[in-house]
Amino acid sequence: MSMAFCIIATTLFMSLSFSSAQSSRAFFVFGDSLVDSGNNDFLATTARADAPPYGIDFPTHRPTGRFSNGLNIPDIISEQLGLEPTLPYLSPLLMGEKLLVGANFASAGIGILNDTGFHFTSFTSTSN
């Protein structure tokens, strides 16, 4: 269900973006490992994608922190819109002009329930 929603939402977003005469100014990404561009590389977590085979089909052929072997959906959307790929919000490179492009807040293992991702890292509970 979530993969089908992701594909439909991406297709709808891309079709609306291409039909619009106004260009996008910034692209902000929220989500889990499907769209994580490397935020977990900057977190104390066991959910990491910083070793092969991750990144083997990426242009640099090196792991990037993405939970894929190449570009993920936000990378492809940015490419289609003529924008630079969004950097992880925890990246030290995300400053100045780069921040105006947008940021990727996605993180593998993230969830809204207290039981989500408990085996990856410690977290602060939302309940008292």
Secondary structure as UniProt FT lines:
FT   HELIX           2..19
FT   STRAND          27..29
FT   TURN            33..35
FT   HELIX           39..42
FT   TURN            52..57
FT   TURN            59..60
FT   HELIX           73..81
FT   TURN            89..90
FT   TURN            92..93
FT   HELIX           96..101
FT   STRAND          102..104
FT   TURN            108..109
FT   TURN            114..120
//
